[in-house]
């Protein structure tokens, strides 16, 4: 049996095994493939080996060497291209929903991290994470992204919301009535899509405009619910899961 990889993973919440999309993607992929994975749940990025944060190795996880741990082994060239295209997307709408939207950030995101991160880090780490996400959006949108607060509130927010709605609608159309995006078996694309949709679906957001659009797409909601019940069949996501035949610690 292969030695397990180690994942330093943000804690669970909102009924999810982790609230961080990157962590959730790795956890989900390991569940899909049965790849042995030792999970360390942390409440500070400095507790991970690099000091940069949890879920540091999505690419290595997808490339988990033995064939039996590669969920993409049998994908066609077109399916592989679709997967690469989605992986290249940095998902600015999700960043904006959780980290830039003032009401969501103050009343939900910062509140959760401040209550989870130990003292005294909880006083400044959420704001540092907030700043890092703003910088990511600035890199994506250009140097003028944060220059004008009115622009942020009107033009950029409206454009992000339009793009996010369109993305969700296209995902819904692409999934159709299938169980997973490429049929009856999950692939890395499913781990990535689920990790982006599930937090948006499950979080109790005070500004839930985009969330309401997701909830109107019944097949995407069923998709997330199905993955949670099949691969994370415990309640709440707050504690450690029971033993699982896939080998996830």
C-alpha positions in Angstrom: 0.0 0.0 0.0 1.3 3.5 -0.9 2.5 5.7 1.9 -0.2 8.4 2.5 0.3 12.0 1.4 -0.2 14.6 4.1 -2.7 17.4 3.8 -2.6 20.4 6.2 -6.3 21.3 5.9 -8.4 24.1 7.2 -11.1 22.9 9.6 -14.6 22.0 8.6 -17.8 24.0 8.9 -21.2 24.7 7.3 -21.7 21.0 6.9 -18.4 20.6 4.9 -15.2 18.7 5.8 -13.3 21.9 5.1 -14.4 25.5 4.4 -11.4 26.2 2.2 -12.0 25.3 -1.5 -8.5 24.2 -2.2 -8.5 21.9 0.8 -11.9 20.6 -0.1 -10.8 19.8 -3.6 -7.9 17.7 -2.4 -10.1 15.9 0.2 -12.7 15.2 -2.4 -10.2 13.9 -5.0 -8.7 11.5 -2.4 -12.2 10.2 -1.6 -12.9 9.7 -5.3 -9.7 7.7 -5.9 -9.1 6.0 -2.6 -5.7 7.6 -2.4 -4.2 7.3 1.0 -4.2 10.8 2.6 -3.3 11.7 6.2 -5.2 14.8 7.2 -3.9 17.4 9.7 -6.7 19.9 10.5 -5.1 23.2 11.3 -6.4 26.7 12.3 -3.3 28.6 11.2 -1.3 28.5 7.9 1.9 28.6 10.0 1.2 25.1 11.2 1.7 23.8 7.7 5.3 22.8 6.6 5.7 25.7 4.2 4.0 28.3 6.4 2.0 29.4 3.4 -1.3 27.7 4.0 -3.2 24.4 3.7 -3.8 22.5 0.5 -0.5 23.2 -1.0 -0.3 20.4 -3.6 -3.4 20.1 -5.8 -1.3 19.4 -8.9 0.6 16.6 -7.1 -2.6 15.1 -5.8 -4.1 14.9 -9.3 -0.9 13.3 -10.5 -0.8 10.8 -7.7 1.3 8.3 -9.5 -0.3 4.8 -9.5 -3.0 4.4 -12.1 -5.5 3.2 -9.5 -5.3 6.7 -7.8 -5.7 8.7 -11.0 -9.3 9.6 -11.6 -8.5 11.1 -15.0 -6.6 8.1 -16.5 -9.4 7.2 -18.9 -10.4 10.7 -20.0 -10.5 11.6 -23.7 -8.4 14.4 -25.1 -11.5 16.7 -25.1 -12.4 15.8 -21.5 -8.8 16.5 -20.4 -8.9 19.8 -22.2 -12.1 20.8 -20.4 -10.5 19.9 -17.1 -7.4 22.0 -17.8 -9.6 24.9 -18.8 -11.5 24.8 -15.5 -8.3 24.4 -13.5 -6.9 27.5 -15.2 -9.8 29.6 -13.8 -9.0 31.2 -10.5 -12.7 31.7 -9.7 -12.8 35.5 -9.0 -16.5 35.4 -8.4 -16.1 33.1 -5.4 -13.2 35.3 -4.0 -15.5 38.3 -4.3 -18.5 36.6 -2.7 -16.6 35.5 0.4 -13.7 38.0 0.7 -14.5 41.2 -1.0 -18.3 41.7 -0.6 -18.3 43.8 2.6 -21.4 42.3 4.2 -20.4 38.7 3.6 -16.8 39.3 4.6 -17.6 41.1 7.9 -20.6 39.1 9.0 -19.7 35.7 7.7 -16.1 35.0 6.5 -14.1 37.1 8.9 -16.4 36.0 11.8 -15.9 32.3 11.0 -12.1 32.6 10.8 -11.9 34.9 13.9 -13.8 32.3 15.9 -11.8 29.4 14.6 -8.2 30.8 14.6 -6.6 30.8 18.1 -5.8 33.9 20.1 -4.0 36.2 19.3 -3.8 35.3 15.6 -7.6 35.8 15.2 -7.1 39.5 15.6 -5.0 40.0 12.5 -4.9 36.8 10.4 -8.4 37.1 8.8 -7.5 40.7 7.7 -4.2 39.4 6.3 -6.1 36.7 4.3 -8.5 39.4 3.1 -5.7 41.5 1.8 -4.1 38.5 0.0 -7.4 37.8 -1.8 -7.8 41.4 -2.8 -4.3 41.2 -4.3 -5.2 38.1 -6.2 -8.2 39.9 -7.7 -6.0 42.9 -8.5 -3.6 40.6 -10.4 -6.5 39.2 -12.4 -8.3 42.4 -13.1 -5.4 44.8 -13.5 -3.7 47.5 -11.5 -6.8 49.8 -11.6 -9.0 47.2 -9.8 -8.7 48.7 -6.3 -8.2 52.4 -7.3 -11.8 53.4 -7.2 -14.1 52.2 -4.5 -17.1 53.3 -6.5 -15.9 51.2 -9.4 -15.5 48.2 -7.1 -19.0 48.6 -5.8 -20.7 49.1 -9.2 -18.9 48.1 -12.3 -16.7 45.3 -11.0 -19.2 43.8 -8.7 -21.9 43.8 -11.4 -19.5 42.2 -13.9 -18.3 39.6 -11.4 -21.9 38.7 -10.6 -22.8 38.4 -14.3 -19.9 36.2 -15.0 -20.6 34.1 -11.9 -24.2 33.6 -12.9 -23.2 32.7 -16.4 -20.6 30.2 -15.1 -23.1 28.5 -12.8 -25.6 28.3 -15.6 -23.1 26.8 -18.0 -22.0 24.3 -15.4 -25.7 23.3 -14.9 -26.2 22.9 -18.7 -22.9 20.9 -19.0 -23.8 18.5 -16.2 -27.4 18.0 -17.4 -28.8 14.8 -15.9 -25.5 13.1 -15.5 -24.2 11.9 -12.1 -20.8 13.5 -12.7 -19.5 15.7 -15.5 -18.0 12.9 -17.5 -20.7 10.3 -16.8 -21.0 7.8 -13.9 -17.5 8.0 -12.5 -16.0 11.1 -10.8 -12.9 12.8 -12.2 -10.6 15.7 -10.9 -13.0 18.2 -12.6 -15.7 17.0 -10.3 -13.5 17.5 -7.2 -12.7 21.1 -8.4 -16.3 22.0 -9.3 -17.7 20.5 -6.1 -15.1 22.4 -4.0 -16.2 25.7 -5.5 -20.0 25.1 -5.4 -20.4 23.4 -2.0 -19.2 26.4 0.1 -21.4 28.7 -1.9 -24.3 26.4 -1.4 -23.8 25.6 2.3 -22.6 28.9 3.8 -25.1 31.1 5.5 -24.3 34.3 3.6 -26.0 37.6 4.5 -25.7 38.7 0.9 -26.9 35.6 -0.9 -27.7 36.9 -4.3 -25.3 34.5 -6.1 -26.2 31.7 -3.7 -29.8 32.0 -4.6 -29.0 31.6 -8.3 -27.1 28.4 -7.5 -30.0 27.1 -5.4 -32.3 27.7 -8.4 -30.1 25.2 -10.5 -31.5 22.0 -9.0 -29.1 19.6 -10.8 -26.1 21.4 -9.3 -27.6 21.3 -5.8 -28.4 17.6 -6.2 -24.8 17.1 -7.5 -23.3 18.7 -4.3 -25.7 16.8 -2.0 -24.9 13.5 -3.7 -21.1 13.9 -3.4 -21.5 14.9 0.3 -23.7 11.9 1.1 -21.6 9.4 -0.9 -18.1 10.5 0.0 -18.5 12.4 3.3 -21.3 10.5 5.0 -21.0 12.1 8.4 -22.9 15.0 9.9 -21.7 18.5 10.0 -18.1 18.3 8.8 -16.8 19.7 12.1 -14.9 16.7 13.5 -12.9 13.8 12.1 -14.8 11.3 9.9 -15.2 7.7 10.8 -13.0 5.1 9.0 -13.6 5.0 5.3 -12.7 2.2 2.9 -11.1 4.8 0.5 -8.2 5.1 3.0 -8.6 8.8 4.0 -7.3 9.3 7.4 
